[in-house]
Amino acid sequence: MPHIDLPCPVVAATPESAAHFVGFHDICPWSPAGDLLAVHRIPAGYERTPRPDDVAEICLWSPGDGRVEPVGETQAWNLQQGSRLQWRPGAARTLVWNVRRGDRFGAVLRDLAAGTERELPHPVHALHPAGRWSLAPGFARLNRHYESYGYAGGSGPGLDQDMPETDGIWRLDLETGTAQLVVSVAQAATLGGLAVDPPVPHIVTHPCWSPSGVRFCFIHRYWTAAGEMLSRLMVADPDGGGLRLVSDDRVSHFDWLDDDTLCVWARTGMKQLGTLRNRGLLQNPLVRPLVKVAKSLRPDLKRRLNNAGYWKIDVLGRRPMELIGERIEDGHQMFSADRRWMLTDTYPDADRQQTLMLFDLRDGPIYDIARLPAPDHADHDHRCDLHPRWNRDSTLVCVDSDGCGVRQVLILDPAPVFAAAGCRAVA
């Protein structure tokens, strides 16, 4: 599949007087009216794991005139996913974000039109398309075992257990405030007969509803005896029933194509390594030289050897996996509203450049629409991923970038790509 270098203009950026960011790539920060973006604001130069007393401001950014207006704050946030700040579906101007009260995590519903605010006793992560429900992992336990995706300063169930039955994926009713554990860590960790020896910590994270909310997916992660993190992708019904292992092929980021189909970045080759990893045998003196040679291969050769790339997966197992495009490196994908275009990015290359790309899924090319510089962060968990996102009608793209030395939210206009393809963003 050919690559076409077609730079697209940056049409707006948050002020460099402070650091601004959205967070993950599964949230659309644009308001339903399309005039404002919900962003976090922190001091310029902030590059460390948030401590319990560190505050992030909740702000509304108006790209039209550059104004950034604070509307709240939080002590429940991280640099990768923020406070899960997002607009509530079905509500014209209601924001939701996570907060900490004492050592307990919860969420805030802020009705901007009415000027009212209501607190929820449980945090949010993924809001159901109808706006009634939310799914969320246990952020206190995440902070214990996977700090860059958890929140500091909180307590919760199962903190010191490897596979607790008391924590996992929670479903919150935003109207009543009641929360129910729908999938426990123990359920996920034992699904499919997985056996890890010796026992290690397991977590569940990244829950995400399908487009119409008929099911959700999430990632089950665990660490081998050698400290390597492995991931498995699972799906379940809204009440946690029908739990199913979709892929254990070293999955990473994903997005839904439709209610039955996920696009997942995964490595599907060399499955025999899974047992060696789970048993910690890759540290064996006889095996270690081979591992070292494999790690020294060029990235393109490693991707081919591992059969790595974006894969289309039928979550019900009715069709075989299908490679999308070509075997390219891991990124953060998000589909346009009509599912013709896949937006994704790369991690910094050897020149400290991050590439922003658009895939034309109708057998078209891959357009490289921007190359943005990235500082050389000493700590991998504090990097600023682009985490690209579409606006609501798929006519604009925004990213988080610290190429200027301060985290900023940038908006790009992909019109040159649509012109080259002879189409609009949404058919």
Order of alpha helices (4+ residues) and beta strands (2+ residues): beta-beta-beta-beta-beta-beta-beta-beta-beta-beta-beta-beta-alpha-beta-beta-alpha-beta-beta-beta-beta-beta-beta-alpha-alpha-alpha-beta-beta-beta-beta-beta-beta-beta-beta-beta-alpha
